[in-house]
């Protein structure tokens, strides 16, 4: 089913927003709409929600994988354009192996050899990235249907998605209740709030959103100018597992402390770039964990779009779309070519369950995990 086809949309958020005097200077009112997006292989109905703010910016989110399907923002001329990669229909997400827009869990990024020890017990996870476990496994949070609830605030449509992960799912211990809330603000911010509770056992947890951005809307992303607010990164071995070192970015291709085009040094002779086939590494953010701080800024000189990312997380994984090769066809049946999108995944560090020197990702039974990331759009 093509979401661009003519369909009946149900406006599920109107009363509170309309009654609160939320109209913008253009007369537009923020709303949230729902439409059917088909059925998952489990037979469960999948929905697609469209959040619209008073400036016309839109975020489309599907309950399959709690994924951001589209994000439409204005360029310097006020023209709206979609800046994330994804699919027109549910079938694309069911077959997807690139994690387009998905909520990732239980553990974002890699765990070496799919094993970790917790409270004296060794837990074995499925390996789906060579010899390693990646992004929660082949049936992670991106491959399940989440329940949806209206969580709108004054003048800000919001969608709360909930999933209960069973004890032993993909090898992880304990039952886990996860809530992800997308909020579209009047400041052209897309806020993502994560809340999770370990219901009965200690577990490990690392949540993120895996959107691929292209602020130009098409072409490669090598001319995008990137700042990462980090003086160090975590180098990896040949299998993309961190060595445990926190290495200075100074004098390396990983120094984005000042705005630099993504393509400027991506082809340099550097072992870390060879291991990742480009950038696919975790940066150690300068801000304090648990407190909202700037993680990155990206500017596209062609469209004038500026993206500012803030987070409470200690790290961000910058991935430059090195494995996109045109064989994956997304919206409009367009083949997503080499480096046609970039990811900035706010997170705890890769393989933290096996790296006691890294910030802990253990969530104890009965305790609650909270994290927030904000994607703010403007004109540079």
C-alpha positions as CSV (number, residue, x, y, z in Angstrom):
1,X,0.0,0.0,0.0
2,X,1.5,3.4,-1.0
3,X,1.0,6.0,1.6
4,X,0.9,8.7,-1.1
5,X,-2.2,7.1,-2.6
6,X,-5.5,8.7,-1.8
7,X,-6.6,7.4,1.5
8,X,-9.0,8.3,4.3
9,X,-7.1,9.7,7.3
10,X,-8.5,9.8,10.7
11,X,-7.8,13.0,12.7
12,X,-7.3,11.7,16.2
13,X,-5.9,14.9,17.7
14,X,-7.9,18.0,17.3
15,X,-9.9,19.0,20.3
16,X,-7.1,20.0,22.7
17,X,-5.0,21.5,20.1
18,X,-7.8,23.5,18.4
19,X,-9.2,24.7,21.7
20,X,-5.8,25.9,23.0
21,X,-5.4,28.6,20.3
22,X,-2.5,27.0,18.7
23,X,-2.8,28.5,15.2
24,X,0.4,29.8,13.7
25,X,0.9,33.1,11.9
26,X,-0.1,31.3,8.7
27,X,-3.4,30.1,10.3
28,X,-2.3,26.5,10.4
29,X,-3.2,24.3,13.4
30,X,-1.0,21.5,14.6
31,X,-2.7,18.1,14.3
32,X,-2.1,14.4,14.4
33,X,-3.6,12.0,11.9
34,X,-3.8,8.2,11.7
35,X,-4.2,5.8,8.7
36,X,-3.9,2.1,8.1
37,X,-0.4,0.9,7.0
38,X,-1.3,-2.7,6.5
39,X,-0.7,-5.8,8.6
40,X,2.5,-7.3,10.0
41,X,3.5,-10.9,9.4
42,X,2.1,-11.6,12.8
43,X,-1.3,-10.4,11.6
44,X,-1.3,-7.3,13.8
45,X,-2.6,-4.1,12.2
46,X,0.0,-1.5,11.6
47,X,-0.8,2.2,11.7
48,X,1.0,5.3,10.2
49,X,0.7,8.6,12.1
50,X,1.3,12.0,10.7
51,X,2.2,14.8,13.1
52,X,2.0,18.3,11.7
53,X,3.0,21.5,13.4
54,X,1.7,25.0,12.8
55,X,4.5,25.7,10.2
56,X,3.6,22.8,8.1
57,X,6.5,20.6,9.2
58,X,5.5,16.9,9.3
59,X,6.8,13.7,10.9
60,X,5.3,10.4,9.9
61,X,5.7,7.5,12.3
62,X,4.7,3.9,11.9
63,X,3.9,1.5,14.7
64,X,6.0,-1.1,12.9
65,X,9.4,-0.7,14.6
66,X,8.3,2.6,16.0
67,X,10.0,4.0,12.9
68,X,10.2,7.5,11.6
69,X,9.0,7.0,8.0
70,X,9.2,10.6,6.8
71,X,10.3,14.0,8.1
72,X,9.3,17.0,6.0
73,X,11.0,20.4,6.7
74,X,11.4,23.7,4.9
75,X,14.5,24.8,3.0
76,X,15.8,28.4,2.8
77,X,13.1,29.2,0.3
78,X,10.3,27.7,2.5
79,X,9.9,24.7,0.2
80,X,9.1,21.6,2.2
81,X,11.1,18.4,1.5
82,X,11.5,15.0,3.1
83,X,14.9,14.6,4.7
84,X,15.0,11.0,5.9
85,X,15.3,7.8,4.0
86,X,12.6,5.1,4.2
87,X,9.8,3.2,2.4
88,X,6.4,4.1,1.0
89,X,4.8,0.9,2.3
90,X,4.9,-1.6,5.1
91,X,6.5,-4.3,2.9
92,X,9.7,-2.2,2.7
93,X,10.0,-2.1,6.5
94,X,9.3,-5.8,6.8
95,X,12.1,-6.7,4.4
96,X,14.4,-3.9,5.6
97,X,17.9,-4.7,6.7
98,X,19.2,-1.1,6.9
99,X,17.1,-0.1,10.0
100,X,15.7,3.0,8.2
101,X,14.2,5.3,10.9
102,X,13.7,2.5,13.4
103,X,13.7,2.5,17.1
104,X,16.7,0.2,18.0
105,X,16.8,-2.1,21.1
106,X,17.3,-3.8,23.3
107,X,20.9,-2.9,22.5
108,X,21.8,-0.3,19.8
109,X,25.2,-1.0,18.1
110,X,27.4,-4.1,18.5
111,X,28.1,-6.6,21.3
112,X,31.1,-8.7,20.6
113,X,30.4,-12.3,19.7
114,X,26.9,-11.9,20.9
115,X,27.9,-12.6,24.5
116,X,28.0,-10.7,27.8
117,X,28.1,-11.5,31.5
118,X,25.7,-10.1,34.0
119,X,25.4,-11.1,37.7
120,X,27.6,-14.1,37.0
121,X,25.5,-15.4,34.1
122,X,26.7,-15.4,30.5
123,X,24.0,-14.5,28.1
124,X,24.2,-15.5,24.5
125,X,22.5,-13.4,21.8
126,X,22.0,-14.1,18.1
127,X,24.8,-12.9,15.9
128,X,23.8,-10.9,12.8
129,X,26.8,-8.8,11.9
130,X,29.6,-11.3,11.2
131,X,30.5,-12.8,14.5
132,X,28.8,-10.0,16.5
133,X,25.3,-9.0,17.7
134,X,24.0,-5.8,16.1
135,X,21.1,-3.5,17.0
136,X,19.2,-6.0,19.1
137,X,19.4,-8.9,16.7
138,X,17.5,-10.0,13.6
139,X,14.2,-9.7,15.5
140,X,14.9,-6.6,17.5
141,X,12.6,-3.7,18.4
142,X,12.6,-2.7,14.7
143,X,10.7,-5.8,13.7
144,X,7.7,-5.7,16.2
145,X,4.4,-3.8,16.3
146,X,4.2,-1.1,19.0
147,X,0.9,0.1,20.6
148,X,0.1,3.7,20.1
149,X,-1.4,6.4,22.3
150,X,-2.1,10.1,21.9
151,X,0.3,12.1,24.2
152,X,-0.2,15.5,22.7
153,X,0.7,18.6,24.6
154,X,-0.5,22.2,24.2
155,X,0.3,23.1,20.6
156,X,2.5,20.1,20.1
157,X,1.2,16.8,18.6
158,X,2.8,13.8,20.3
159,X,2.7,10.0,19.8
160,X,3.6,7.6,22.6
161,X,4.5,4.1,21.5
162,X,4.8,1.2,23.9
163,X,6.3,-2.3,23.6
164,X,6.7,-5.0,26.2
165,X,9.8,-7.2,25.5
166,X,9.5,-10.6,27.1
167,X,12.2,-12.3,29.2
168,X,14.6,-14.1,26.9
169,X,13.6,-12.2,23.8
170,X,16.7,-12.2,21.5
171,X,18.5,-13.7,24.4
172,X,18.2,-10.7,26.8
173,X,17.3,-11.3,30.4
174,X,14.1,-10.0,32.1
175,X,10.8,-8.5,30.9
176,X,11.2,-4.9,29.8
177,X,8.5,-2.2,29.2
178,X,9.6,0.5,26.7
179,X,7.9,3.7,25.8
180,X,9.1,6.0,23.0
181,X,7.4,9.4,22.6
182,X,7.7,11.5,19.4
183,X,6.8,15.2,19.9
184,X,6.7,17.8,17.1
185,X,7.1,21.3,18.5
186,X,6.3,24.7,17.2
187,X,10.0,25.4,17.1
188,X,10.5,22.8,14.3
189,X,11.9,20.3,16.8
190,X,11.3,16.6,16.7
191,X,11.8,15.3,20.3
192,X,12.2,11.7,21.1
193,X,11.8,10.6,24.7
194,X,12.7,7.1,25.8
195,X,11.4,5.6,29.1
196,X,12.0,1.9,30.0
197,X,11.5,-0.2,33.1
198,X,13.2,-3.5,33.9
199,X,10.2,-5.4,35.3
200,X,11.7,-8.4,37.0
201,X,15.4,-8.9,36.2
202,X,18.5,-6.9,35.7
203,X,19.2,-6.4,32.0
204,X,21.3,-4.3,29.6
205,X,19.7,-1.5,27.6
206,X,20.8,1.0,24.9
207,X,18.1,2.7,22.8
208,X,18.4,4.9,19.8
209,X,16.7,6.1,16.6
210,X,18.3,4.9,13.4
211,X,17.2,7.6,10.9
212,X,19.3,8.2,7.8
213,X,19.3,11.9,7.0
214,X,19.9,13.8,3.7
215,X,19.2,17.5,4.2
216,X,19.3,18.1,0.4
217,X,16.6,15.4,-0.1
218,X,18.6,13.6,-2.8
219,X,22.2,12.9,-4.0
220,X,25.0,12.0,-1.7
221,X,25.8,13.7,1.7
222,X,29.5,14.3,1.2
223,X,29.0,18.1,0.9
224,X,27.0,18.3,4.2
225,X,29.1,20.2,6.8
226,X,29.3,18.4,10.1
227,X,30.2,19.4,13.7
228,X,30.4,16.8,16.4
229,X,30.8,18.2,19.9
230,X,33.4,15.6,21.0
231,X,37.1,15.6,21.5
232,X,37.4,11.8,21.6
233,X,36.1,8.8,19.8
234,X,36.2,5.0,20.4
235,X,38.5,3.3,17.9
236,X,37.5,-0.2,16.8
237,X,39.1,-3.4,15.6
238,X,38.5,-5.0,12.2
239,X,35.1,-6.4,13.3
240,X,33.9,-2.9,14.4
241,X,34.1,-3.7,18.1
242,X,35.7,-0.9,20.3
243,X,39.1,-1.6,21.6
244,X,38.3,0.2,24.9
245,X,40.5,3.2,24.1
246,X,39.1,6.8,24.2
247,X,41.3,8.4,21.5
248,X,41.7,12.1,20.8
249,X,40.3,13.2,17.5
250,X,43.0,15.9,17.1
251,X,45.0,15.5,14.0
252,X,42.8,12.6,12.7
253,X,40.0,12.4,10.1
254,X,37.7,12.1,13.0
255,X,38.1,15.7,14.1
256,X,34.7,17.4,13.5
257,X,35.1,19.9,16.3
258,X,34.8,22.6,13.6
259,X,32.4,22.4,10.6
260,X,33.9,20.1,8.0
261,X,32.3,18.6,4.9
262,X,31.7,14.9,5.4
263,X,33.6,14.0,2.3
264,X,36.8,16.1,3.0
265,X,38.8,13.3,4.7
266,X,36.7,10.2,4.2
267,X,39.1,8.7,1.6
268,X,42.2,9.3,3.7
269,X,44.6,6.5,4.3
270,X,43.6,5.7,7.9
271,X,43.1,2.2,9.5
272,X,40.0,3.3,11.3
273,X,38.4,4.5,8.1
274,X,39.4,1.2,6.4
275,X,37.7,-0.8,9.2
276,X,34.5,1.1,8.9
277,X,34.7,1.6,5.1
278,X,34.3,5.2,6.0
279,X,32.8,6.7,9.1
280,X,31.0,4.2,11.3
281,X,32.2,5.1,14.8
282,X,31.1,6.2,18.2
283,X,32.1,9.7,19.4
284,X,32.5,10.5,23.1
285,X,30.4,13.6,23.6
286,X,31.7,16.5,25.7
287,X,28.5,17.1,27.5
288,X,27.4,15.6,30.8
289,X,25.5,12.3,30.6
290,X,21.9,12.7,31.8
291,X,21.8,16.4,31.0
292,X,20.6,17.7,27.6
293,X,23.6,18.9,25.6
294,X,24.6,19.5,22.0
295,X,25.8,16.4,20.2
296,X,26.1,17.6,16.6
297,X,25.1,20.1,13.9
298,X,24.8,19.4,10.2
299,X,24.4,22.1,7.5
300,X,23.5,21.5,3.8
301,X,24.8,24.5,1.7
302,X,22.5,23.6,-1.2
303,X,19.2,23.7,0.6
304,X,20.2,25.9,3.5
305,X,18.8,23.3,6.0
306,X,20.4,23.2,9.4
307,X,20.0,20.2,11.8
308,X,21.0,20.5,15.4
309,X,21.0,17.4,17.6
310,X,20.9,17.5,21.4
311,X,20.8,14.5,23.7
312,X,21.2,13.3,27.2
313,X,23.4,10.4,26.0
314,X,27.2,10.1,26.4
315,X,27.9,9.1,22.8
316,X,26.8,9.4,19.1
317,X,27.5,7.0,16.3
318,X,28.2,8.8,13.1
319,X,27.6,6.5,10.1
320,X,28.2,7.8,6.6
321,X,26.0,5.4,4.6
322,X,29.0,3.3,3.5
323,X,26.9,0.2,2.7
324,X,24.2,1.8,0.7
325,X,24.8,0.7,-2.9
326,X,21.6,1.5,-4.9
327,X,20.1,-2.0,-4.5
328,X,17.7,-0.9,-1.7
329,X,14.7,1.0,-3.3
330,X,12.9,3.3,-1.0
331,X,10.3,6.1,-1.4
332,X,9.2,6.7,-5.0
333,X,11.1,3.5,-5.9
334,X,14.3,5.4,-5.8
335,X,17.5,3.4,-5.3
336,X,19.4,4.7,-2.3
337,X,23.0,5.1,-3.6
338,X,26.4,5.1,-2.0
339,X,26.5,7.6,0.9
340,X,23.1,9.0,0.2
341,X,22.2,9.3,3.9
342,X,24.0,9.7,7.2
343,X,23.1,8.6,10.7
344,X,23.8,10.3,14.0
345,X,22.6,7.7,16.5
346,X,22.6,9.1,20.1
347,X,23.6,6.2,22.4
348,X,25.7,4.6,25.1
349,X,28.9,3.2,23.7
350,X,29.1,0.0,21.6
351,X,29.9,-3.3,23.5
352,X,29.6,-1.6,26.9
353,X,28.4,-4.8,28.6
354,X,31.9,-6.2,27.9
355,X,33.7,-2.9,28.6
356,X,33.5,-2.1,32.3
357,X,35.5,1.1,31.7
358,X,32.7,2.4,29.5
359,X,29.5,4.1,31.0
360,X,27.3,1.3,32.3
361,X,24.3,0.1,30.3
362,X,23.0,-2.1,33.1
363,X,19.3,-1.5,34.1
364,X,18.5,-3.1,37.4
365,X,15.2,-4.7,38.2
366,X,12.6,-2.2,39.1
367,X,14.6,0.8,37.9
368,X,13.7,3.1,35.1
369,X,15.8,4.3,32.2
370,X,15.2,7.7,30.7
371,X,16.8,9.4,27.7
372,X,16.0,12.3,25.4
373,X,17.1,13.4,21.9
374,X,16.0,16.5,20.0
375,X,16.4,17.1,16.3
376,X,15.9,20.8,15.7
377,X,15.7,22.2,12.1
378,X,16.4,25.7,10.9
379,X,18.1,27.6,8.2
380,X,21.9,28.2,8.2
